[in-house]
Amino acid sequence: MANVVFDTLPTFLAILLCFFFAVLYVGSLYVWGATIKDKSRDHPDVIKRRFLSVASVCAIAPVLLWTVASPSDKVHANTLLEWLGIRFWGFIPACIVPLFLTMVLFLGPLSLHYLDGVFSLYLESKYWTNSVKNYVWLRNHIVAPLSEEFIFRACMLPVLLPRLGEGWSILLCPLFFGVAHFHHMIEKVVHSQQDVSEAFKQSLFQLGYTTVFGAYSAFLFLRTGHLMAPVIAHAFCNHMGFPSFGEVMGYPSPTRHRLIALFVLGLVSWLLLLYPLTSPLLYSNDVYVL
């Protein structure tokens, strides 16, 4: 496969292309129209159809990227697969180290899981056999992380980076990702009969934390040069959910104070380990420089 670059694409076209990818991804979830009209997003029929939709988008996006790429023999040119974070060298560290780093950040919530007895479930084979048969679990842990990271990171960052630089790309790319999640408000109002103002507040909150995660995910992608790094971190975060700070306050002292200390320790440790554990040298990353 020939080496290509994306630095000949004008800035407004790069942003427009990323916007198109976001619209294409979200729009594909609703192309089924009447066939899923009266069913919630967790209905197996809806999930299976949306699996097909996002798979189609993930097949179309690289083709569009290829059409806007320019063949090049420059030092910083790479194959399309390498730009997409699909590489052999550094693959195993990319699957393990960023996950460990994200688990450090979630030290507090993981401690809550331990106290709640959730860890014992992971040792039961029945838990895993039931999970892989559950379409909601497959969506949240496999299809959504893989397809969203592929579209919103792997396909967007190569075109944004040459025009906007690392900082602005990491800030802008997550906005497409966050806004793309705002469509859940429609389903909350239509299918769950939720109050519009309440659905708006929840969707706005979701917009906030998905945008923050999107920045972290973009950072992982650029530092490691591997798609699987943000995919696995994304799957883990979907599994953990937003940290339950309220649950901590329900524990009596001194357990409550220990949990608070673990939340703080996790955040501080994550900040200290963020750059060392994402060093491009660990992942043989010569595709992106950050």
C-alpha positions as CSV (number, residue, x, y, z in Angstrom):
1,M,0.0,0.0,0.0
2,A,1.4,3.4,-1.0
3,N,2.3,6.0,1.5
4,V,0.0,9.0,1.7
5,V,-0.3,12.4,3.5
6,F,-3.3,14.6,4.4
7,D,-1.5,18.0,4.7
8,T,-2.7,19.2,1.3
9,L,-6.4,19.2,2.4
10,P,-7.6,22.7,3.2
11,T,-8.6,23.4,6.9
12,F,-12.3,24.0,6.2
13,L,-12.5,20.8,4.1
14,A,-10.8,18.8,6.9
15,I,-13.3,20.1,9.4
16,L,-16.2,19.6,7.0
17,L,-15.1,16.0,6.3
18,C,-15.0,15.2,10.1
19,F,-18.5,16.8,10.4
20,F,-19.7,14.6,7.6
21,F,-18.3,11.5,9.3
22,A,-20.1,12.4,12.5
23,V,-23.4,13.0,10.7
24,L,-23.0,9.8,8.7
25,Y,-22.4,7.8,11.9
26,V,-25.3,9.2,13.8
27,G,-27.6,9.2,10.8
28,S,-26.9,5.6,10.1
29,L,-28.5,4.7,13.4
30,Y,-31.9,6.1,12.2
31,V,-32.0,4.8,8.6
32,W,-34.2,1.9,9.6
33,G,-37.2,4.3,10.1
34,A,-40.5,2.5,10.8
35,T,-38.8,-0.9,11.5
36,I,-37.5,0.4,14.8
37,K,-39.9,3.3,15.4
38,D,-41.7,1.8,18.5
39,K,-38.7,0.0,20.0
40,S,-36.1,1.3,22.5
41,R,-32.4,1.5,21.7
42,D,-31.8,-1.6,23.9
43,H,-34.2,-3.8,21.9
44,P,-32.3,-6.6,20.1
45,D,-33.8,-5.8,16.7
46,V,-32.7,-2.2,17.0
47,I,-29.2,-3.2,18.2
48,K,-28.7,-5.7,15.4
49,R,-29.8,-3.3,12.7
50,R,-27.5,-0.6,14.1
51,F,-24.6,-3.0,14.1
52,L,-25.1,-3.2,10.3
53,S,-25.3,0.5,10.0
54,V,-22.1,1.4,11.9
55,A,-20.3,-1.4,10.1
56,S,-21.3,0.1,6.8
57,V,-20.1,3.6,7.9
58,C,-16.8,2.1,9.1
59,A,-16.3,0.6,5.6
60,I,-17.2,3.8,3.8
61,A,-15.1,6.2,5.9
62,P,-11.6,4.8,4.9
63,V,-12.6,4.9,1.2
64,L,-13.4,8.6,1.6
65,L,-10.2,9.2,3.4
66,W,-8.3,7.5,0.6
67,T,-9.9,9.9,-1.9
68,V,-8.7,13.0,-0.1
69,A,-5.2,11.6,0.6
70,S,-2.2,12.6,-1.5
71,P,0.5,10.0,-2.5
72,S,3.8,11.0,-1.0
73,D,7.4,9.8,-0.5
74,K,8.1,12.3,2.3
75,V,9.5,11.0,5.6
76,H,6.3,11.7,7.5
77,A,4.1,9.9,5.0
78,N,2.5,6.6,6.0
79,T,0.2,4.0,4.6
80,L,-3.6,4.5,5.2
81,L,-3.7,1.6,7.7
82,E,-0.9,3.2,9.7
83,W,-2.7,6.5,9.8
84,L,-5.8,4.6,11.0
85,G,-3.8,3.1,13.9
86,I,-3.8,-0.4,12.5
87,R,-0.2,-1.5,12.9
88,F,1.7,-4.6,14.1
89,W,4.6,-3.1,16.1
90,G,3.7,-2.1,19.6
91,F,0.3,-3.7,19.3
92,I,0.5,-5.8,22.6
93,P,1.6,-2.9,24.8
94,A,-1.2,-0.8,23.2
95,C,-3.7,-3.4,24.4
96,I,-2.3,-3.5,27.9
97,V,-0.6,-0.4,29.1
98,P,-3.4,2.2,28.3
99,L,-5.9,-0.1,30.0
100,F,-3.8,-0.2,33.1
101,L,-3.4,3.5,33.0
102,T,-7.2,4.0,32.8
103,M,-7.7,1.5,35.7
104,V,-5.4,3.6,37.8
105,L,-7.7,6.6,37.1
106,F,-10.6,4.4,38.2
107,L,-8.9,3.2,41.4
108,G,-11.8,4.7,43.5
109,P,-14.6,3.2,41.5
110,L,-12.8,-0.2,41.3
111,S,-12.5,-0.1,45.1
112,L,-16.3,0.4,45.3
113,H,-16.7,-2.6,43.0
114,Y,-14.6,-4.7,45.4
115,L,-16.6,-3.6,48.4
116,D,-19.9,-4.3,46.6
117,G,-18.8,-7.8,45.7
118,V,-18.8,-7.2,41.9
119,F,-15.3,-8.7,41.5
120,S,-16.6,-12.1,42.4
121,L,-18.9,-12.0,39.3
122,Y,-15.8,-11.8,37.0
123,L,-14.6,-15.1,38.3
124,E,-17.8,-16.9,37.2
125,S,-17.8,-18.3,33.7
126,K,-21.6,-17.9,33.5
127,Y,-21.1,-14.2,33.7
128,W,-19.0,-14.1,30.6
129,T,-21.1,-16.6,28.6
130,N,-24.3,-14.6,29.4
131,S,-22.5,-11.4,28.5
132,V,-21.4,-12.4,25.0
133,K,-25.0,-13.5,24.3
134,N,-26.4,-10.1,25.4
135,Y,-26.7,-7.6,22.6
136,V,-26.6,-4.6,25.0
137,W,-23.3,-5.9,26.4
138,L,-21.9,-6.5,22.9
139,R,-22.9,-3.0,21.9
140,N,-21.4,-1.3,24.9
141,H,-18.2,-3.3,25.2
142,I,-17.3,-4.2,21.6
143,V,-19.2,-2.6,18.8
144,A,-19.6,0.9,20.2
145,P,-16.0,1.3,21.4
146,L,-14.6,-0.1,18.2
147,S,-16.8,1.8,15.7
148,E,-16.8,5.1,17.6
149,E,-13.0,5.1,18.1
150,F,-12.5,4.2,14.5
151,I,-14.7,7.0,13.1
152,F,-14.2,9.7,15.7
153,R,-10.5,9.1,16.3
154,A,-8.8,7.0,13.6
155,C,-10.6,8.7,10.7
156,M,-10.7,12.2,12.0
157,L,-7.3,12.9,13.6
158,P,-5.2,12.2,10.4
159,V,-7.0,15.0,8.6
160,L,-7.3,17.4,11.5
161,L,-3.7,17.1,12.7
162,P,-1.8,18.5,9.7
163,R,-4.1,21.6,9.6
164,L,-4.9,22.3,13.3
165,G,-1.9,20.8,15.2
166,E,-2.0,18.4,18.1
167,G,-3.6,20.7,20.7
168,W,-6.6,21.9,18.6
169,S,-7.1,18.5,17.1
170,I,-7.4,16.9,20.6
171,L,-9.8,19.6,21.6
172,L,-11.9,19.7,18.4
173,C,-12.2,16.0,17.7
174,P,-14.0,15.2,21.0
175,L,-16.6,17.8,20.3
176,F,-17.8,15.8,17.3
177,F,-17.8,12.7,19.5
178,G,-19.7,14.5,22.4
179,V,-22.3,16.1,20.1
180,A,-22.8,12.8,18.4
181,H,-24.0,11.4,21.7
182,F,-26.6,14.1,22.1
183,H,-29.0,12.2,19.9
184,H,-29.8,10.0,22.9
185,M,-32.1,12.8,24.1
186,I,-34.5,12.0,21.3
187,E,-34.8,8.4,22.4
188,K,-35.2,9.4,26.1
189,V,-38.2,11.6,25.2
190,V,-39.8,9.4,22.6
191,H,-39.3,5.9,24.0
192,S,-38.8,6.5,27.7
193,Q,-41.4,9.3,27.9
194,Q,-39.0,11.4,29.9
195,D,-39.6,15.1,30.6
196,V,-37.9,17.2,27.9
197,S,-36.1,19.4,30.4
198,E,-34.8,16.4,32.4
199,A,-33.7,14.6,29.2
200,F,-31.9,17.8,28.1
201,K,-30.0,18.1,31.4
202,Q,-29.0,14.4,31.3
203,S,-27.9,14.7,27.7
204,L,-26.0,17.9,28.4
205,F,-24.2,16.1,31.2
206,Q,-23.4,13.2,28.9
207,L,-22.1,15.7,26.3
208,G,-19.7,17.0,28.9
209,Y,-18.2,13.8,30.1
210,T,-18.1,12.1,26.6
211,T,-16.2,15.2,25.4
212,V,-13.7,14.9,28.2
213,F,-13.3,11.2,27.6
214,G,-12.9,12.0,23.8
215,A,-10.0,14.2,24.5
216,Y,-8.3,11.5,26.6
217,S,-9.0,9.0,23.9
218,A,-7.6,11.2,21.2
219,F,-4.5,11.7,23.4
220,L,-4.1,7.9,23.7
221,F,-4.5,7.4,19.9
222,L,-1.8,10.1,19.1
223,R,0.6,9.0,21.7
224,T,0.4,5.3,21.0
225,G,-0.4,5.4,17.3
226,H,-2.7,2.4,17.8
227,L,-6.5,2.2,17.4
228,M,-6.7,-0.5,20.1
229,A,-5.4,1.7,22.8
230,P,-8.5,4.0,22.9
231,V,-10.8,1.2,22.0
232,I,-9.9,-0.9,25.0
233,A,-9.9,2.2,27.3
234,H,-13.4,3.1,25.9
235,A,-14.8,-0.4,26.5
236,F,-13.5,-0.3,30.1
237,C,-15.0,3.1,30.7
238,N,-18.3,2.0,29.3
239,H,-18.2,-1.0,31.7
240,M,-17.4,1.2,34.7
241,G,-19.8,4.0,33.9
242,F,-19.6,7.4,35.4
243,P,-18.0,7.2,38.9
244,S,-20.6,6.9,41.7
245,F,-19.5,9.6,44.0
246,G,-22.8,9.6,45.9
247,E,-22.3,5.9,46.8
248,V,-19.1,6.8,48.6
249,M,-20.9,9.1,51.0
250,G,-23.2,6.3,51.9
251,Y,-20.4,4.4,53.6
252,P,-19.7,5.0,57.3
253,S,-16.3,6.3,58.5
254,P,-13.5,5.3,58.3
255,T,-14.5,3.4,55.1
256,R,-15.8,6.6,53.5
257,H,-12.6,8.4,54.1
258,R,-10.5,5.6,52.7
259,L,-12.6,5.5,49.6
260,I,-12.2,9.3,49.1
261,A,-8.5,8.9,49.6
262,L,-8.4,6.1,46.9
263,F,-10.4,8.4,44.5
264,V,-7.8,11.1,45.0
265,L,-4.9,8.7,44.8
266,G,-6.2,7.3,41.5
267,L,-6.4,10.8,40.0
268,V,-3.0,11.9,41.2
269,S,-1.3,8.6,40.1
270,W,-3.0,8.8,36.7
271,L,-1.6,12.4,36.2
272,L,1.9,11.3,37.2
273,L,1.8,8.2,35.0
274,L,0.0,9.7,32.0
275,Y,3.1,10.7,30.0
276,P,5.5,8.0,31.0
277,L,3.0,5.2,30.2
278,T,2.0,6.7,26.9
279,S,5.6,7.3,25.7
280,P,5.6,6.7,21.9
281,L,8.8,4.6,22.3
282,L,6.7,1.9,24.2
283,Y,4.5,1.5,21.1
284,S,7.0,2.0,18.3
285,N,5.0,5.0,17.3
286,D,6.6,7.0,14.5
287,V,3.3,7.8,12.8
288,Y,2.2,10.6,15.1
289,V,4.3,13.0,17.2
290,L,2.8,14.3,20.4
